[in-house]
């Protein structure tokens, strides 16, 4: 599988295509654009990938740590880029790492490299070419460029360095926790990208012994949210865990009434009844199962109720699940989680 880093390198060195708006960071060449399934050798970089990383590192080295903007300006510019690249990020810190010049359309423009940290634990490296183009990669992806580090204080390397981002394991622990998964990360490895929308796959091995794959939207991707996959689930997408051994298969425990905890999906009446059992007032007119969480295995269900004109989306635990909690939100809140309602208008 081949990952092209040339676009971001081009932004750093030459200014990219010179068109206004957001540009993706390093896009994949081998993903399935329909299903998001990874193809080829995920996590095993080809010579072309290695050269692409070398180009990226060389691109950052062409920028210098001089004429840097104050933090207040870096935060302002970062917020604009995060929004343009459709990155869901409550910004907690940002700084400009490097600057330089390039030529776009015959005109000399400024190039800036920025690092951002978000409250959910994610961090990003973002480039701004003039005022027309933005591009970026996650700190997990940037961690794959570690061989490009430089000890020259006047030069820029390609790693993340903000306090919240410099420890990749601490980052992974925070992102997983905010995604609803407890894990004290002892090792993390970026596996690659795939799909449309473009998704980053990062494996995380936990001190507790289990392993997960963190799937997060790459900068510029639309319609995706952070998700946590088990190693088994990730393997079905072509992202095979390498840091942790696969867990042995365990039969599903029987639930109340003899229904397997992860057995066949209940019918719609069961999902309608689940609302009343959890104290939600809703005369259900329509209901649809959107999907299911990879780790907690709660069902994600949209309901149409006359009492709730803003719509209702519920996370319904599996039959017999006494560990994970029922949760309900309206469609506006669901949209913030990249979940699209069909029974109400867009939010």
C-alpha positions in Angstrom: 0.0 0.0 0.0 1.3 3.4 -0.9 0.8 6.6 1.1 1.7 9.8 -0.7 3.2 12.5 1.5 4.1 14.7 -1.5 1.2 17.0 -1.1 2.1 18.3 2.3 5.8 18.4 1.3 4.7 20.5 -1.7 2.9 22.9 0.5 6.0 23.3 2.7 8.4 23.6 -0.2 6.5 24.9 -3.2 3.0 26.1 -2.2 0.9 23.3 -3.5 -1.7 24.0 -6.2 -2.3 27.6 -5.2 -6.1 27.3 -4.9 -8.1 28.7 -2.1 -9.5 26.5 0.6 -8.5 23.4 2.5 -6.4 20.7 1.1 -6.0 17.2 2.5 -2.7 16.1 4.1 -1.0 13.0 2.8 -3.8 11.1 1.0 -3.8 7.3 0.6 -3.5 5.6 -2.8 -4.7 2.2 -1.9 -7.9 2.6 0.2 -11.3 1.6 -0.9 -13.1 4.9 -1.5 -16.5 3.4 -0.8 -16.1 1.2 2.3 -13.0 2.7 3.9 -11.3 -0.7 4.0 -7.6 -0.6 3.9 -5.8 -2.6 1.2 -2.2 -3.7 0.7 0.4 -3.9 3.4 -1.0 -1.7 6.2 1.7 -0.5 8.6 4.5 -1.9 6.4 5.9 1.0 4.5 7.1 0.5 1.0 10.2 2.3 -0.4 7.9 4.9 -1.9 6.4 5.5 1.5 9.8 5.9 3.0 10.8 8.3 0.3 7.5 10.2 0.9 8.4 10.6 4.6 11.9 11.7 3.7 10.3 14.4 1.4 8.1 15.5 4.2 11.1 15.7 6.7 13.1 17.6 4.1 10.2 20.0 3.5 10.0 20.9 7.2 13.8 21.4 7.3 13.5 24.1 4.7 11.5 26.1 7.1 13.2 28.0 9.9 12.4 28.9 13.5 12.5 32.6 12.9 10.0 35.5 12.4 7.5 33.4 14.4 4.1 34.8 15.3 3.1 35.3 19.0 0.9 32.6 20.5 -2.2 34.7 20.3 -1.8 35.0 16.5 -0.9 31.3 16.2 -4.1 30.4 18.0 -6.1 32.7 15.7 -4.6 31.2 12.6 -4.9 27.7 13.9 -8.6 28.1 14.6 -9.2 29.2 11.0 -7.3 26.2 9.6 -9.0 23.7 11.9 -12.3 25.0 10.7 -11.3 24.9 7.1 -10.0 21.3 7.4 -13.2 20.2 9.2 -11.3 19.1 12.3 -13.5 18.8 15.4 -11.1 20.4 17.9 -11.6 22.5 21.0 -8.3 24.2 20.8 -6.2 24.2 24.1 -2.8 25.2 22.7 -1.1 26.3 19.5 2.2 27.7 18.3 3.9 28.4 15.1 6.9 26.1 14.6 8.5 27.5 11.4 8.2 30.0 8.6 9.5 30.5 5.1 8.7 31.8 1.6 7.4 30.1 -1.5 6.0 31.1 -4.9 2.4 30.6 -5.9 1.2 31.8 -9.3 4.3 33.9 -9.7 3.8 35.6 -6.4 5.9 35.3 -3.3 3.8 34.1 -0.3 4.5 33.2 3.3 4.5 29.6 4.5 3.8 28.8 8.1 3.9 25.5 10.0 1.8 25.3 13.1 1.1 22.8 15.9 -2.2 22.5 17.7 -3.5 20.6 20.7 -7.1 19.7 21.3 -9.1 19.0 24.4 -10.0 15.5 23.2 -6.2 14.6 23.2 -5.7 14.9 19.4 -2.9 17.1 18.1 -2.0 18.2 14.6 0.7 19.8 12.4 -0.9 22.3 10.0 0.6 24.3 7.2 -0.7 27.6 5.9 0.4 28.9 2.5 -0.3 32.6 2.1 -4.0 33.0 3.0 -5.3 30.5 0.5 -4.3 27.0 1.3 -4.3 24.8 4.5 -3.1 21.3 4.9 -2.2 19.0 7.9 -1.5 15.7 9.5 -2.2 14.3 12.9 0.6 14.0 15.5 0.1 10.2 15.3 1.0 10.4 11.6 3.8 12.8 12.3 5.3 10.3 14.8 6.2 8.2 11.8 8.7 10.8 10.7 10.8 10.5 13.9 14.0 9.7 11.9 13.9 13.3 10.6 14.5 14.9 13.9 17.1 17.6 14.0 19.2 19.0 16.8 19.7 22.3 15.1 17.7 24.9 17.1 17.3 27.0 14.0 15.6 24.3 12.0 12.2 22.6 12.2 11.7 18.9 12.6 8.6 17.0 11.8 7.4 15.9 15.2 4.8 17.4 17.6 6.3 19.2 20.6 3.6 21.0 22.5 3.3 19.7 26.1 0.1 17.9 25.4 1.5 16.3 22.3 5.1 15.4 22.9 4.4 12.0 24.6 2.6 9.9 22.0 1.5 7.3 24.5 0.0 10.0 26.8 -1.8 11.4 23.8 -3.2 8.0 22.9 -4.4 7.4 26.5 -6.2 10.7 26.5 -7.9 10.2 23.1 -9.0 6.7 24.0 -10.4 7.9 27.4 -12.4 10.7 25.7 -13.7 8.2 23.2 -15.0 6.0 26.0 -12.2 3.4 26.2 -10.0 2.9 29.3 -6.4 2.2 28.4 -3.1 3.1 29.9 -1.1 3.2 26.6 2.4 1.7 26.7 3.0 1.9 23.0 1.4 3.5 20.0 2.1 3.1 16.3 0.5 4.9 13.3 -0.5 2.2 10.8 -1.5 4.3 7.8 -4.6 5.8 6.2 -7.4 4.6 4.0 -10.9 5.4 2.8 -13.1 8.3 1.8 -13.4 10.1 4.1 -9.7 9.6 4.8 -9.1 8.0 8.1 -5.9 7.5 10.2 -5.4 4.1 11.9 -3.2 4.1 15.0 -2.6 1.0 17.0 -2.4 1.3 20.8 -1.1 -1.3 23.2 -2.2 -0.9 26.8 -0.4 -1.8 30.0 -3.5 -3.8 30.9 -2.6 -6.2 28.1 -5.3 -5.4 25.6 -4.9 -3.6 22.3 -7.0 -1.2 20.2 -6.9 0.6 16.9 -7.8 4.3 17.1 -9.5 5.4 13.9 -9.6 9.2 13.5 -10.5 11.5 10.5 -7.5 13.0 8.7 -7.5 16.7 8.3 -9.8 17.7 5.5 -12.1 14.7 5.9 -15.8 15.3 6.2 -18.4 13.1 7.8 -16.2 11.0 10.1 -15.6 10.9 13.8 -13.1 9.4 16.2 -13.8 5.7 16.8 -12.1 2.9 18.7 -11.8 -0.6 17.2 -10.8 -3.9 18.7 -7.9 -5.6 17.0 -10.3 -8.1 15.5 -12.6 -5.3 14.1 -9.6 -3.4 12.8 -8.4 -6.5 11.0 -11.6 -6.6 8.9 -10.6 -3.1 7.7 -7.1 -4.3 6.8 -5.4 -2.7 9.8 -3.8 -5.5 11.6 -2.5 -5.0 15.2 1.3 -5.5 15.4 2.1 -4.3 19.0 -0.3 -6.6 20.8 -1.1 -10.3 20.4 -4.8 -10.9 19.4 -7.0 -11.8 22.3 -8.2 -15.4 22.4 -11.8 -15.9 21.2 -14.3 -15.9 24.1 -17.9 -17.1 23.7 -20.5 -14.5 24.4 -21.8 -14.6 27.9 -25.5 -15.5 28.1 -27.7 -12.5 29.0 -30.9 -12.2 30.9 -33.6 -14.4 29.4 -31.0 -16.5 27.6 -30.2 -14.0 24.8 -26.5 -13.8 24.0 -24.9 -10.5 25.0 -23.7 -10.1 21.4 -26.2 -12.2 19.7 -28.7 -11.4 16.9 -29.9 -7.8 16.7 -33.3 -7.3 18.6 -36.3 -6.2 16.6 -37.5 -2.5 16.4 -40.1 -3.0 19.1 -37.3 -3.9 21.6 -35.6 -0.6 20.7 -38.9 1.3 21.2 -39.4 -0.4 24.6 -35.9 0.5 25.6 -36.8 4.2 25.6 -39.5 3.8 28.3 -37.4 1.5 30.4 -34.7 4.3 30.5 -37.1 7.1 31.3 -37.3 8.7 27.9 -40.7 10.1 26.9 -41.3 9.4 23.2 -44.3 8.1 21.3 -42.2 6.5 18.6 -43.4 7.1 15.0 -40.3 5.8 13.3 -37.0 4.2 14.4 -33.9 3.0 12.7 -30.7 1.4 13.8 -27.8 3.5 12.6 -25.0 1.2 13.7 -23.2 -0.3 16.7 -20.2 0.8 18.7 -17.0 -1.3 18.2 -16.0 -1.5 21.9 -19.1 -0.9 24.1 -21.3 -2.6 21.5 -24.2 -0.2 22.3 -26.7 0.2 19.4 -27.0 3.7 17.9 -30.7 4.3 17.1 -32.5 7.3 15.7 -36.2 7.8 16.8 -38.9 10.1 15.5 -41.2 11.4 18.3 -43.8 14.2 18.2 -42.6 15.3 21.7 -39.1 15.9 20.5 -39.0 18.1 17.3 -35.2 18.3 17.6 -35.0 14.6 17.1 -33.6 11.8 19.3 -30.6 9.6 19.0 -29.9 7.0 21.6 -27.1 4.7 22.6 -28.9 1.5 23.7 -26.9 -1.2 25.5 -27.2 -4.7 24.2 -29.6 -7.1 25.9 -28.3 -8.2 29.2 -25.5 -5.5 29.3 -25.4 -4.1 32.8 -22.1 -2.3 32.4 -22.6 0.3 29.7 -25.1 3.1 30.2 -28.1 4.2 28.1 -27.5 7.6 26.6 -29.7 9.9 24.5 -29.0 13.2 22.6 -30.8 15.4 20.2 -29.9 15.6 16.5 -27.9 18.8 16.9 -25.7 17.1 19.4 -25.5 14.0 17.2 -24.4 16.2 14.3 -21.4 17.3 16.4 -20.5 13.7 16.7 -20.8 13.3 12.9 -24.0 11.4 13.1 -26.6 12.4 10.6 -30.3 12.2 11.4 -32.8 11.3 8.7 -36.1 12.0 10.4 -35.5 15.7 11.0 -34.0 18.5 9.0 -30.3 19.1 8.9 -28.6 20.8 11.8 
